[in-house]
Each structure stands twice: as C-alpha cells, then as structure tokens.
Amino acid sequence: MALRIGLLWHAFGWPNLGVDALSRTNIAILREAAARSGERAEFVLLGKPGNGAPTGPDIEQAPYFRIRNLVDGRLGRYMAAVKSCDMIVDICAGDGFTSIYGNFQFGLHAMTKFAALRSGRPLVFAPQTIGPFETPWTRAIATYLINRSRFTFARDGKSSEAFHALKLQAPFAEVVDVAFRLPFDKPEKVDGARVRVGINVSGLLFYHGDRFQLTADYPTVTRRLIQAFIDRGAEVWLVSHVLGDTDSTENDDKAVSEMAKAFPAAKVAPKFRNAEEAKSFIAGLDFFTGGRMHACIGAFSAGVPVAPFAYSRKFNGLFDTLGYDRYIDGRAVDTLTAVEQTIAAYDARDQLALEIGRSMVEARRRLAIYEDKLVELMGEIIAARGPQGQLGAPAGALAPATAS
C-alpha cells in the first residue's frame, strides 16, 4: 500500500523556478524517504500546479483551495482530497507563510493549514523561512498552527531565531533549503574557451528595489558588472530565473531584455522550462552572480563560484548558516562597494570553489536530518495503519517526534 502524501504550496515549472526547485527536490526527498520506509510514495498536489507539473501514475492533481469555496459550499472536494492523504507536507513556497506579503496571502496560507489540521493527518512544515509575523494576530495564528504541526523545519539560522522568539513548542530542526539537492546535468567544459560568467538580472530588484530598502542601486550595479566582465574578455550570459509570458516587471525577462539591448556583446540564456534545466545551464558557467536566491543556490550546489546579491534575511540567513560569507549585502553596502566585492569574488573564484565544497558537506548533512525525520514519521504512519491498510489513528494519536 502506497503512502499518499499531500503537497501544500508546491508549484512546478515557470514562472518562478525557485518554487519549482523546491517542489521537485522535495518530491525526490519524499520518494527516497518512502523507499527507505519500505513503501511507495503517491503524491496529491493540493495547489495550483504551475506550468510544468510532473505527471504520472503516482501524482494526482486535486482541486485546490479557493476562498470563494468557503461561501459557495464547494470546499468538500478539496477536503476529501486532503483526507485521502496519509500526511501533508507544506513547503509554503519557501517563504510564503509570513505577514510581509499582506493579509490576504497570510490568510490564504493559514486557511490551507487549518484544513490540513482539521483532516486529522500529520502536517509537516518542510524546510522554509519562518516569519516574520509582524502583528499580534498573525503571530497568534502562526503559533497556533505551527504548534499543532507534526514537525517544523527551518532552512536557516535566522528562521530558527524567529521560531524560538515565538516560544513555539512544535518538534523542530534547523536544516537547509531542499534545493541544494536539486538534480542536474553537468555540461562538459571546452578547453581554451573564454571564462563564462552568468548574471541573473532580477526584475524584482531592477524595477522594485525600493521595496527592500536597498543601499546599493541594483540597476547600476548590474550595468557596471556586465561592462566590467565584458571588458575582462569574459563570455557574459544574462539569466532569467523568474519567467513569464507577460511583460510583468515582477519577472526577470523584461530586465534581461533591457540589458541585452544595452549590451549587445552579452548573450541571453534560454528560457528554461524548469529549475533542473536552469541549474544544468548554470553548472556550465565559471562564475555566477544574481538577485534570485534559488538561481544562486543552483550555482552553489553545482560547485560554481557564486557571489549572491542579497536583499532579505532569507538570503543572508541561508548562506550564513552554511558559513559562506561571499554574498553582497544589498541593504548594507553602497553601489561601488557592491561592484567591487563582486569583482573581487570573481578574481578569487578558485578559492570560492573550495569554500563551496566545504559548505556543501554541511548542506548534505543537514538535508540528511530532514530525510531521516521523514522516515521516522512515515514509519509511525505505517505502524498506525489497520489491517486493511487504512490509517487507524489521527495525527494527534501519533507519538511526538524528538527535535534534534
């Protein structure tokens, strides 16, 4: 009998390849954990599938939660899908369960988590950013939900601090972003080729940097870096990691197109269908920098020297957790310093590669903790099943996990 695993706040394909990276890798980890438990995994997608959702006999797309279903009486199909699962794993799109994206988004996240708890199945918060929760009512709701989860995983030290500051009681472990295990194909190097530099041009920072209290002017930093690398004889590639069919300035496409017109010597990377394609392309570069965290994680976990342009605590916290301080803090340095630090990282890329190798040992150790805890929970679920293979006890009847 397969383990049915409900996936909350996972999405596949573009527009956001960061969420795609989280979703694809988390499925891979859950499959491995189920196999170690002696069971086959089946997945129930409990949200909008995205433009590249995987298909197959072990993946089912359920109706997703709509606010209007609370009043039109059509929430039953969604709840039936949730109750059909043995466990619910919520990755919260990496950093979606927070008050910083507004009341509507917070409320929608909260209602899906209430529904998961109401089903009586164990709810796991997969590795993610925790908080911030900036108002008393969001802190109260987050506390209620997280304390009733079967396990909560943070992906960085700052999220651990936020967890403990709320005095949460749920079983807890600090691990790391699951995307460090995203599969990829390593391209072969061409002898004698020019140094290949990838620059992810974040449309979010290029057009909306004022939202993040940046002290460095991101468009100016980007322009100066492109020119500097061209002047050094590098083959410069402009990379989008949040894509779309529209001309939205939230995507990277528009900013990349603008920079390509301004710098015709630069090349534009393909429009990737998913995060594995993006990581496989980035893996063939010699140096990388950018403003999208998962583009930088793709480079890092492929062993490519990278100088991330950090704009939030999720960025700083993640790389600090792995002991990697080569990021550019866009909220602490000025424009000239940001450019100089990136070029200095480029010049020291052999040293960066060694530092990344050491940090990846720690990343793999942390993700092994996550997988081991999943195996532990799956074992309890299997043991709690009745003779007909049905789950015999609700989530609350399962023994609490031991936090590491």
Disulfide bonds with the S-S distance in Angstrom:
none
